[in-house]
Amino acid sequence: MAYEYDHDCPFEAFITNLGKYNEGELVGEWVKFPTTSEELQKVFERIGIGSKDDFGNPYEEWFISDYDCYVDGLYEKLGEYENLDELNYLASKLDELDDHDYNHFQVAMQISDYTGSIKDVINLIDNLDKYEIYPGVESNADLGHYYIEELGMMEVPDYLADYIDYEAYGRDVAINEMGQFTDYGYVRDTQESFTEYYDGDRENIPDEYRVMDFMVSGEKERKTMNYETFKQEFAEDIKEKLYERGYDDVRISFNNVEKTNQNYEAMSVVPEGNNVGVNFNIENAFTNYEHTDDYAGVLASATMVIADGLDRAPAIDVSALMDYENMKEKLSVEVISADANADLLANVPHDRMEDLAVVYRFVIESSEDGRASILVTNNLMDRMGVSHEQLRADALENSPEIRPVVIMGMNEVMKEMMGPEVYEVFGIPDDAEEKMYVATVPDKNSGAGVIAYQDFMDQAAERVGGDFFVLPSSINEILLVPDNGDMTADALRDMVKDVNAKEVSPEERLSDNVYHYDSKDHVFELAEKFEARQQEKKTEIDEKSEEKGSILKDLKDKQKEAAAKPPVKDAAEKAAKTKGGEVL
């Protein structure tokens, strides 16, 4: 297999001695993958893994400080603390592909949703049949000709061939199939199921691909650790690793953390003399250790995350946190699932919006990389001496100022994500009708909270063009779908449930329900309530119509009765004549 630039391997990794690196010395070596256990063992010996430092402590940890990658789209998937067995498994599977299948893989890498991790890419290699390629089809016009002339998707008489808009037809096909034009031709997802053959557990990597068995013997003893033993040993090792990074002394404790949609035990790390630290999910660390057997790798990764968090932790004046007048300009609203957070909400001031709960948070610092914030609890509210009503009023006034609403059509979002050049390939005109809108805040952190803003509903109705459905995409954003008859509430509800189950992480999930905003009556409610209310209105109209019809019928009947009786004047005349006189 010849990779880019005529290299004989898919990628190389610069494996670095982490202990030496922390001492300010870059000691490492480039390794071509796939490799062998014997070759890797020699590399570890040459870079000092297993040797001892000046204090007699062995260098046990390594990380990957750089990659040279010769496979399109793979470089950004490779991290500093990748499992070397897994890297070797991936490289070996790539090496086993012939030229045709390798090209197929390169195409799949461009359009597949299954490329988020090394595990995904390994599985992608075994699911290439999910993606169909039409070589030589490079434009909408090419695609139109191919579908009509080669695949026979439409019978076109010869005398009409010159009148067919092949480009428009091809563009519609590409949009409907979500297909893309690549260097290899047109590619589409066949919508077949994606099978996960490899589950990410090192134990399930076939023996012939493993290269770290020479290191496992020393770590097997750790495998006997239970959760409590792991916690204590991990805490001591983290202290030591942070000391090597310049944090002379840190306080470590364990506490339960209640966050939106999740509770977990955290290892709290606070530098001595500071009042702000980092909460690290120790349960996830133990799970990773159990799955990978790689204690050193889990420890190194945790050290990097915690050190980075400590480096970026904002300086906070704790006394200022209790000053509500000082803090209220940072006050914002968010929405979360009321059912999934029942325990949390027992201790948090909140307001209900159907099955959602509006909560209040002080946003200290925020960007697309993350944020520092404080959820307002009942205890904090009492200590600040503020009422729930005041908290709500200030948050609703302040939120649109510090976290303004951003509403974008889905075509705008796609253009922003793809870039103008790639977007133009789809041939979607700039004035194309928007079928769906995204609503969030500028940094996209907990942006679904805009749904609680005072003027949001009417602002959205003006943008969307009237009534709309609200789809709770996640706690970070909501989707708005015009209620124009194209989609039913049931279909949208099924869509939300499917996306939540497959695409949205549990900690970011909002609700499986769909909501509706009636722009005429200014009512936000569950879609099923809206439908019931509409049915009620229809029933009332029908009943009034029946009642009106009944009244008209009664009037007609009375008219007929009246017409059947003799006129009063004729009767009087007849009576007078019988007496022989005239009526004057």
PLY file of the C-alpha trace (Angstrom):
ply
format ascii 1.0
element vertex 584
property float x
property float y
property float z
element edge 583
property int vertex1
property int vertex2
end_header
0.00 0.00 0.00
1.40 3.41 -0.95
0.10 6.19 1.26
0.37 9.94 0.64
3.81 11.17 -0.34
4.78 7.56 -1.16
5.17 6.53 2.47
5.04 2.85 3.38
2.95 3.24 6.56
-0.29 5.09 7.41
1.25 7.17 10.22
4.19 7.62 12.56
4.05 8.65 16.22
6.70 10.40 18.31
6.56 8.48 21.59
7.90 10.66 24.39
9.14 9.97 27.92
6.61 11.96 30.02
8.84 12.17 33.10
11.74 13.59 31.11
9.36 15.97 29.34
8.13 17.31 32.69
11.80 17.86 33.65
12.20 20.03 30.56
13.91 17.47 28.33
12.38 16.09 25.11
13.34 12.43 24.96
11.46 10.35 22.43
11.55 8.47 19.17
9.54 8.21 15.95
7.76 4.87 15.55
6.14 3.67 12.34
2.78 1.97 12.72
2.04 -0.87 12.36
4.94 -2.05 14.50
5.84 -5.10 16.59
6.01 -5.73 20.32
9.75 -6.39 20.05
10.45 -3.14 18.22
8.33 -1.11 20.64
10.10 -2.63 23.63
13.45 -1.53 22.20
12.09 2.00 21.65
10.93 2.18 25.28
14.37 1.09 26.45
16.09 3.68 24.24
13.90 6.57 25.51
14.34 5.55 29.14
10.96 4.07 30.05
11.82 1.79 32.98
15.04 3.61 33.89
15.26 5.67 37.11
15.55 9.39 37.72
17.99 11.07 40.12
15.79 10.19 43.08
15.56 6.52 42.19
12.01 6.72 40.84
11.39 4.84 37.59
10.16 6.57 34.44
6.93 4.69 33.76
4.83 7.01 31.64
4.86 8.15 28.06
2.71 10.16 25.70
2.66 10.94 21.99
3.90 14.47 21.41
3.49 14.48 17.60
2.26 12.52 14.59
3.16 12.33 10.93
0.00 11.07 9.27
-0.30 10.06 5.61
-4.04 9.26 5.59
-6.45 12.10 4.76
-8.68 13.11 7.67
-6.98 10.90 10.26
-4.51 13.30 11.89
-7.13 15.22 13.89
-8.47 11.93 15.34
-5.15 11.00 16.95
-4.53 12.12 20.53
-1.66 12.34 22.99
-2.69 9.37 25.10
-3.94 6.88 22.54
-3.70 3.21 23.44
-0.72 1.87 21.47
-2.40 -1.51 20.92
-5.39 0.30 19.42
-3.16 2.47 17.21
-1.41 -0.65 15.97
-4.76 -2.35 15.33
-5.89 0.62 13.21
-2.62 0.83 11.27
-2.63 -2.91 10.59
-6.21 -2.89 9.29
-5.34 0.04 6.98
-2.29 -1.83 5.74
-4.43 -4.86 4.90
-6.65 -2.88 2.50
-5.98 -3.15 -1.23
-5.84 0.04 -3.31
-9.55 -0.11 -4.23
-10.74 -0.56 -0.63
-8.29 2.05 0.63
-9.76 4.61 -1.78
-13.21 3.55 -0.59
-12.07 4.14 3.01
-10.73 7.60 2.15
-14.11 8.53 0.70
-15.97 7.16 3.74
-13.73 9.27 6.00
-15.01 12.37 4.22
-18.74 11.74 4.64
-19.22 9.26 7.50
-20.57 10.21 10.92
-18.51 7.37 12.43
-15.10 9.01 12.66
-15.14 10.53 16.13
-12.57 8.19 17.69
-9.96 5.57 16.83
-12.55 2.92 17.73
-14.99 4.43 15.22
-12.39 4.54 12.44
-11.45 0.89 13.06
-15.12 -0.07 12.75
-15.51 2.13 9.67
-12.98 -0.04 7.82
-15.33 -3.00 8.29
-18.42 -1.03 7.18
-17.31 0.34 3.81
-20.30 -1.23 2.05
-22.44 1.39 3.80
-21.03 4.00 1.36
-21.55 3.82 -2.40
-19.23 5.63 -4.83
-19.96 6.72 -8.39
-16.49 7.38 -9.89
-16.24 10.22 -12.40
-19.46 11.90 -11.21
-18.12 15.29 -10.17
-21.04 17.74 -10.44
-24.82 18.01 -10.17
-25.09 17.81 -13.98
-22.96 14.63 -14.02
-25.16 13.14 -11.32
-28.35 14.02 -13.21
-27.03 12.36 -16.39
-25.85 9.31 -14.43
-29.17 8.74 -12.67
-31.27 9.24 -15.76
-29.10 7.65 -18.44
-27.07 5.03 -16.57
-29.37 3.99 -13.75
-32.60 4.58 -15.71
-34.30 6.45 -12.90
-36.44 8.30 -15.45
-37.67 7.34 -18.93
-36.82 10.24 -21.25
-37.79 10.07 -24.97
-34.93 11.08 -27.30
-36.79 14.14 -28.56
-37.03 15.48 -24.97
-33.43 14.74 -23.90
-32.23 18.25 -24.76
-34.92 19.82 -22.59
-34.06 18.03 -19.33
-32.40 20.17 -16.63
-29.88 17.55 -15.57
-28.15 19.91 -13.16
-31.35 20.68 -11.25
-32.29 17.00 -11.17
-28.83 16.04 -9.91
-28.94 18.75 -7.26
-32.26 17.41 -5.95
-30.85 13.88 -5.85
-27.77 15.02 -3.91
-29.87 16.95 -1.39
-32.35 14.10 -0.87
-29.59 11.52 -0.44
-27.29 13.83 1.53
-24.64 12.80 -0.99
-21.34 14.58 -1.56
-18.92 15.16 -4.42
-15.37 14.12 -3.56
-12.05 13.66 -5.33
-13.15 10.08 -5.96
-16.58 10.93 -7.40
-20.08 11.18 -5.96
-20.64 9.35 -2.67
-23.84 8.52 -0.83
-24.72 6.75 2.39
-26.81 3.65 1.59
-28.52 4.00 5.02
-27.59 0.42 5.91
-26.90 -0.17 9.60
-23.41 0.47 10.97
-22.10 -2.62 12.78
-19.71 -2.18 15.71
-17.30 -5.09 15.49
-14.78 -3.59 17.94
-16.09 -2.20 21.24
-13.00 -0.24 22.31
-11.89 -2.77 24.96
-8.18 -3.64 24.65
-8.97 -7.24 25.64
-10.97 -7.59 22.41
-8.13 -6.54 20.10
-6.93 -9.70 18.33
-3.62 -10.99 19.72
-1.76 -10.52 16.43
-2.27 -6.76 16.59
-1.21 -6.20 20.21
2.20 -4.69 20.87
2.08 -3.79 24.57
2.10 -7.24 26.16
5.66 -6.68 27.40
4.30 -3.86 29.65
1.22 -5.69 30.92
3.02 -7.96 33.40
3.96 -5.01 35.61
0.41 -3.64 35.54
-1.47 -6.88 36.17
-0.98 -6.39 39.90
-3.04 -3.22 39.68
-5.91 -5.14 38.10
-6.80 -6.48 41.56
-7.60 -2.96 42.81
-11.21 -2.30 43.65
-12.77 1.14 43.32
-11.88 2.36 46.82
-8.26 1.19 46.53
-8.02 2.79 43.08
-9.29 6.13 44.43
-6.69 6.34 47.18
-3.77 5.26 45.00
-4.88 7.52 42.17
-5.09 10.51 44.52
-1.54 9.96 45.77
-0.21 9.55 42.22
-2.02 12.70 41.02
-0.44 14.65 43.88
2.99 13.44 42.80
2.41 14.20 39.11
1.11 17.68 39.85
4.16 18.32 42.05
6.34 17.52 39.04
4.38 20.17 37.12
5.00 22.89 39.67
2.00 22.51 41.98
3.93 22.12 45.22
0.99 21.14 47.37
-2.64 20.40 46.60
-5.57 19.37 48.75
-7.46 16.34 47.43
-10.86 15.27 48.64
-13.78 13.27 47.25
-17.31 14.59 47.02
-20.54 13.90 45.19
-21.26 16.28 42.31
-24.82 16.92 41.13
-24.90 18.35 37.64
-27.52 18.56 34.94
-28.67 15.01 34.06
-25.83 13.39 36.00
-24.44 12.65 39.45
-20.93 11.34 39.99
-18.19 11.12 42.58
-15.48 13.66 41.92
-11.91 14.01 43.06
-11.61 17.67 44.07
-8.11 19.11 43.57
-7.39 22.53 45.11
-3.91 24.13 45.26
-2.85 25.10 48.78
-3.83 28.68 49.55
-6.45 28.82 46.77
-10.20 28.67 47.04
-10.81 27.44 43.49
-9.86 24.04 42.14
-10.91 21.32 39.74
-13.49 18.55 40.07
-12.37 15.42 38.20
-14.76 12.50 37.54
-13.02 9.67 39.38
-15.72 7.16 38.39
-14.91 7.65 34.69
-11.19 7.25 35.42
-11.81 3.92 37.17
-14.00 2.72 34.28
-11.26 3.61 31.77
-8.71 1.78 33.90
-10.89 -1.34 34.04
-11.44 -1.34 30.27
-7.88 -0.65 29.18
-5.64 -2.10 31.92
-3.57 1.02 31.26
-3.23 2.65 34.69
-0.27 4.76 33.59
-2.17 6.07 30.56
-5.29 6.91 32.60
-3.12 8.66 35.20
-1.22 10.66 32.56
-4.44 11.73 30.85
-6.01 12.77 34.17
-2.89 14.73 35.12
-3.06 16.69 31.86
-6.78 17.46 32.30
-6.45 18.52 35.94
-3.31 20.61 35.36
-4.95 22.32 32.41
-8.02 23.06 34.53
-5.89 24.50 37.34
-3.92 26.62 34.89
-7.13 28.08 33.44
-9.10 28.42 36.68
-10.25 32.03 37.05
-9.34 33.97 40.16
-12.50 34.28 42.23
-13.09 36.48 45.27
-15.26 34.25 47.45
-16.54 37.18 49.50
-17.73 38.85 46.28
-19.74 35.73 45.44
-22.04 36.45 48.37
-22.69 40.02 47.20
-25.84 39.69 45.10
-25.70 43.26 43.80
-22.20 42.54 42.49
-23.12 39.14 41.04
-26.54 39.77 39.50
-25.04 41.20 36.29
-23.70 37.67 35.68
-27.09 36.03 36.27
-28.56 33.91 33.48
-31.37 31.40 32.90
-31.08 27.82 31.69
-33.57 25.04 31.04
-33.12 21.42 32.04
-35.29 18.30 32.19
-37.48 18.44 35.30
-37.95 14.66 35.49
-34.30 13.73 34.98
-33.17 16.28 37.59
-35.80 15.82 40.30
-33.19 15.32 43.07
-31.19 18.36 41.97
-34.28 20.56 41.75
-35.24 19.75 45.34
-32.42 22.07 46.39
-32.55 24.60 43.56
-34.95 27.53 42.94
-36.71 26.87 39.64
-39.81 27.53 37.56
-41.65 25.06 35.36
-42.24 25.26 31.61
-44.23 22.12 30.89
-41.82 19.21 31.61
-38.81 21.57 31.65
-37.37 23.46 34.62
-35.95 26.97 34.37
-32.93 27.32 36.69
-30.60 30.24 37.40
-26.83 30.40 37.11
-24.05 32.94 37.59
-21.82 32.74 34.51
-18.32 33.79 35.60
-16.53 33.06 32.33
-17.64 31.36 29.13
-16.39 30.45 25.65
-16.86 27.62 23.14
-14.07 25.74 25.00
-16.02 25.70 28.26
-17.11 27.91 31.11
-16.89 28.64 34.82
-20.31 29.09 36.42
-22.24 28.64 39.65
-25.74 27.15 39.83
-27.97 29.09 42.24
-29.13 26.77 45.02
-31.69 27.46 47.73
-28.84 27.78 50.23
-26.93 30.28 48.07
-30.11 32.28 47.43
-30.79 32.48 51.20
-27.20 33.47 52.00
-27.41 36.26 49.43
-30.67 37.47 50.93
-32.60 37.46 47.65
-36.07 36.11 46.93
-36.99 33.66 44.21
-39.15 36.32 42.56
-36.29 38.85 42.48
-33.90 36.21 41.19
-36.29 35.36 38.33
-36.91 39.00 37.41
-33.20 39.90 37.36
-32.25 36.78 35.39
-34.90 37.38 32.73
-33.79 40.99 32.36
-30.08 40.18 32.32
-29.92 37.01 30.19
-30.67 38.59 26.80
-27.93 41.16 27.49
-25.06 38.83 28.42
-26.23 35.81 26.38
-28.27 37.17 23.44
-30.45 34.95 21.26
-28.92 33.60 18.05
-31.41 32.19 15.49
-30.01 30.73 12.28
-31.64 28.85 9.43
-30.32 25.32 8.91
-28.92 26.33 5.52
-26.97 29.10 7.26
-25.67 26.60 9.84
-24.55 24.16 7.13
-22.80 26.94 5.24
-20.97 28.01 8.39
-19.95 24.44 9.23
-18.85 23.42 5.73
-17.40 26.69 4.58
-18.71 28.57 1.52
-16.71 26.56 -1.03
-17.93 23.12 0.09
-21.46 24.46 0.58
-21.58 25.70 -3.02
-20.96 22.13 -4.22
-24.51 21.28 -3.10
-25.87 24.03 -5.33
-28.29 25.33 -2.66
-29.31 28.90 -3.54
-28.84 31.55 -0.85
-32.57 32.32 -0.88
-33.63 28.68 -0.46
-36.61 28.22 1.88
-35.57 27.30 5.42
-37.23 24.14 6.73
-35.70 24.37 10.20
-33.99 26.93 12.45
-31.47 26.62 15.29
-31.79 28.82 18.37
-28.99 29.15 20.92
-26.56 31.70 22.45
-23.20 32.89 21.03
-20.97 30.43 22.93
-23.55 27.61 22.55
-23.20 26.67 26.25
-26.66 25.74 27.62
-28.20 27.78 24.80
-31.58 26.07 25.09
-32.22 28.53 27.93
-33.34 31.10 25.33
-36.70 29.36 25.36
-37.35 31.02 28.73
-36.49 34.57 27.60
-39.46 36.94 27.83
-39.62 38.00 24.18
-38.08 34.92 22.60
-41.27 33.27 21.37
-42.53 36.29 19.46
-39.03 37.05 18.18
-38.80 33.47 16.87
-42.31 33.61 15.38
-41.33 36.69 13.40
-38.20 34.96 12.08
-39.93 31.66 11.31
-43.05 33.28 9.87
-45.78 32.30 12.31
-46.56 29.27 14.49
-43.77 26.77 15.07
-42.81 23.55 16.79
-39.91 23.49 19.26
-37.59 20.46 19.21
-35.32 20.13 22.28
-32.11 19.26 20.42
-30.03 19.36 23.65
-29.41 21.64 26.64
-27.20 23.67 24.28
-29.71 24.48 21.53
-33.27 24.05 20.33
-34.66 23.56 16.82
-37.62 25.50 15.44
-39.80 23.94 12.73
-42.48 26.09 11.03
-45.98 24.72 11.60
-46.91 24.82 7.92
-48.39 21.34 7.58
-45.21 19.69 6.26
-44.49 17.84 9.53
-46.78 16.38 12.19
-46.10 16.52 15.91
-45.92 12.70 16.03
-43.27 12.57 13.29
-41.23 15.27 15.01
-41.53 13.49 18.36
-40.22 10.27 16.82
-37.33 12.23 15.33
-36.40 13.75 18.71
-36.49 10.37 20.46
-34.32 8.78 17.79
-31.73 11.57 17.84
-31.63 11.59 21.66
-31.03 7.85 21.75
-28.31 7.81 19.10
-26.63 11.20 18.96
-27.05 13.19 22.20
-24.92 12.32 25.24
-27.00 11.65 28.40
-25.59 14.69 30.22
-26.75 17.00 27.41
-30.21 15.52 26.89
-33.18 17.85 27.43
-36.46 16.06 26.64
-38.08 13.56 24.30
-41.14 15.79 23.94
-42.03 18.33 21.25
-43.52 21.74 22.00
-45.58 24.25 20.04
-45.93 28.03 20.02
-49.24 29.54 18.92
-48.26 33.01 17.71
-51.87 34.24 17.60
-52.86 33.23 21.13
-49.24 33.61 22.40
-49.29 30.17 24.01
-46.26 27.87 24.49
-47.23 24.31 25.35
-46.57 20.65 24.68
-47.51 19.81 21.10
-50.04 17.28 22.31
-51.77 19.99 24.39
-51.84 22.28 21.35
-53.46 19.53 19.29
-56.02 18.90 22.05
-56.75 22.64 22.26
-57.22 22.83 18.49
-59.57 19.85 18.60
-61.52 21.58 21.37
-61.87 24.71 19.25
-63.00 22.65 16.29
-65.59 20.88 18.43
-66.91 24.24 19.71
-67.18 25.58 16.17
-68.98 22.42 15.04
-71.40 22.63 17.96
-72.12 26.31 17.27
-72.60 25.47 13.63
-75.07 22.73 14.55
-76.85 25.09 16.97
-77.07 27.78 14.31
-78.38 25.23 11.84
-81.03 24.16 14.34
-82.22 27.77 14.90
-82.48 28.35 11.15
-84.50 25.18 10.82
-86.91 26.34 13.56
-87.35 29.69 11.82
-88.11 28.01 8.50
-90.67 25.74 10.15
-92.42 28.73 11.77
-92.45 30.53 8.42
-94.19 27.56 6.84
-96.78 27.48 9.63
-97.46 31.18 9.27
-97.83 30.87 5.51
-100.44 28.13 5.98
-102.74 30.38 8.13
-105.24 32.84 6.43
-104.26 36.52 6.52
-105.98 38.52 9.29
-107.46 41.09 6.84
-109.25 38.43 4.70
-110.91 36.97 7.78
-112.27 40.37 8.92
-113.71 41.13 5.47
-115.50 37.81 5.36
-117.04 38.43 8.78
-118.31 41.86 7.76
-119.92 40.55 4.55
-121.92 37.99 6.40
-123.56 40.85 8.31
-124.45 42.66 5.02
-122.28 45.64 5.62
-119.06 47.06 4.25
-115.91 47.70 6.16
-115.03 51.42 6.05
0 1
1 2
2 3
3 4
4 5
5 6
6 7
7 8
8 9
9 10
10 11
11 12
12 13
13 14
14 15
15 16
16 17
17 18
18 19
19 20
20 21
21 22
22 23
23 24
24 25
25 26
26 27
27 28
28 29
29 30
30 31
31 32
32 33
33 34
34 35
35 36
36 37
37 38
38 39
39 40
40 41
41 42
42 43
43 44
44 45
45 46
46 47
47 48
48 49
49 50
50 51
51 52
52 53
53 54
54 55
55 56
56 57
57 58
58 59
59 60
60 61
61 62
62 63
63 64
64 65
65 66
66 67
67 68
68 69
69 70
70 71
71 72
72 73
73 74
74 75
75 76
76 77
77 78
78 79
79 80
80 81
81 82
82 83
83 84
84 85
85 86
86 87
87 88
88 89
89 90
90 91
91 92
92 93
93 94
94 95
95 96
96 97
97 98
98 99
99 100
100 101
101 102
102 103
103 104
104 105
105 106
106 107
107 108
108 109
109 110
110 111
111 112
112 113
113 114
114 115
115 116
116 117
117 118
118 119
119 120
120 121
121 122
122 123
123 124
124 125
125 126
126 127
127 128
128 129
129 130
130 131
131 132
132 133
133 134
134 135
135 136
136 137
137 138
138 139
139 140
140 141
141 142
142 143
143 144
144 145
145 146
146 147
147 148
148 149
149 150
150 151
151 152
152 153
153 154
154 155
155 156
156 157
157 158
158 159
159 160
160 161
161 162
162 163
163 164
164 165
165 166
166 167
167 168
168 169
169 170
170 171
171 172
172 173
173 174
174 175
175 176
176 177
177 178
178 179
179 180
180 181
181 182
182 183
183 184
184 185
185 186
186 187
187 188
188 189
189 190
190 191
191 192
192 193
193 194
194 195
195 196
196 197
197 198
198 199
199 200
200 201
201 202
202 203
203 204
204 205
205 206
206 207
207 208
208 209
209 210
210 211
211 212
212 213
213 214
214 215
215 216
216 217
217 218
218 219
219 220
220 221
221 222
222 223
223 224
224 225
225 226
226 227
227 228
228 229
229 230
230 231
231 232
232 233
233 234
234 235
235 236
236 237
237 238
238 239
239 240
240 241
241 242
242 243
243 244
244 245
245 246
246 247
247 248
248 249
249 250
250 251
251 252
252 253
253 254
254 255
255 256
256 257
257 258
258 259
259 260
260 261
261 262
262 263
263 264
264 265
265 266
266 267
267 268
268 269
269 270
270 271
271 272
272 273
273 274
274 275
275 276
276 277
277 278
278 279
279 280
280 281
281 282
282 283
283 284
284 285
285 286
286 287
287 288
288 289
289 290
290 291
291 292
292 293
293 294
294 295
295 296
296 297
297 298
298 299
299 300
300 301
301 302
302 303
303 304
304 305
305 306
306 307
307 308
308 309
309 310
310 311
311 312
312 313
313 314
314 315
315 316
316 317
317 318
318 319
319 320
320 321
321 322
322 323
323 324
324 325
325 326
326 327
327 328
328 329
329 330
330 331
331 332
332 333
333 334
334 335
335 336
336 337
337 338
338 339
339 340
340 341
341 342
342 343
343 344
344 345
345 346
346 347
347 348
348 349
349 350
350 351
351 352
352 353
353 354
354 355
355 356
356 357
357 358
358 359
359 360
360 361
361 362
362 363
363 364
364 365
365 366
366 367
367 368
368 369
369 370
370 371
371 372
372 373
373 374
374 375
375 376
376 377
377 378
378 379
379 380
380 381
381 382
382 383
383 384
384 385
385 386
386 387
387 388
388 389
389 390
390 391
391 392
392 393
393 394
394 395
395 396
396 397
397 398
398 399
399 400
400 401
401 402
402 403
403 404
404 405
405 406
406 407
407 408
408 409
409 410
410 411
411 412
412 413
413 414
414 415
415 416
416 417
417 418
418 419
419 420
420 421
421 422
422 423
423 424
424 425
425 426
426 427
427 428
428 429
429 430
430 431
431 432
432 433
433 434
434 435
435 436
436 437
437 438
438 439
439 440
440 441
441 442
442 443
443 444
444 445
445 446
446 447
447 448
448 449
449 450
450 451
451 452
452 453
453 454
454 455
455 456
456 457
457 458
458 459
459 460
460 461
461 462
462 463
463 464
464 465
465 466
466 467
467 468
468 469
469 470
470 471
471 472
472 473
473 474
474 475
475 476
476 477
477 478
478 479
479 480
480 481
481 482
482 483
483 484
484 485
485 486
486 487
487 488
488 489
489 490
490 491
491 492
492 493
493 494
494 495
495 496
496 497
497 498
498 499
499 500
500 501
501 502
502 503
503 504
504 505
505 506
506 507
507 508
508 509
509 510
510 511
511 512
512 513
513 514
514 515
515 516
516 517
517 518
518 519
519 520
520 521
521 522
522 523
523 524
524 525
525 526
526 527
527 528
528 529
529 530
530 531
531 532
532 533
533 534
534 535
535 536
536 537
537 538
538 539
539 540
540 541
541 542
542 543
543 544
544 545
545 546
546 547
547 548
548 549
549 550
550 551
551 552
552 553
553 554
554 555
555 556
556 557
557 558
558 559
559 560
560 561
561 562
562 563
563 564
564 565
565 566
566 567
567 568
568 569
569 570
570 571
571 572
572 573
573 574
574 575
575 576
576 577
577 578
578 579
579 580
580 581
581 582
582 583
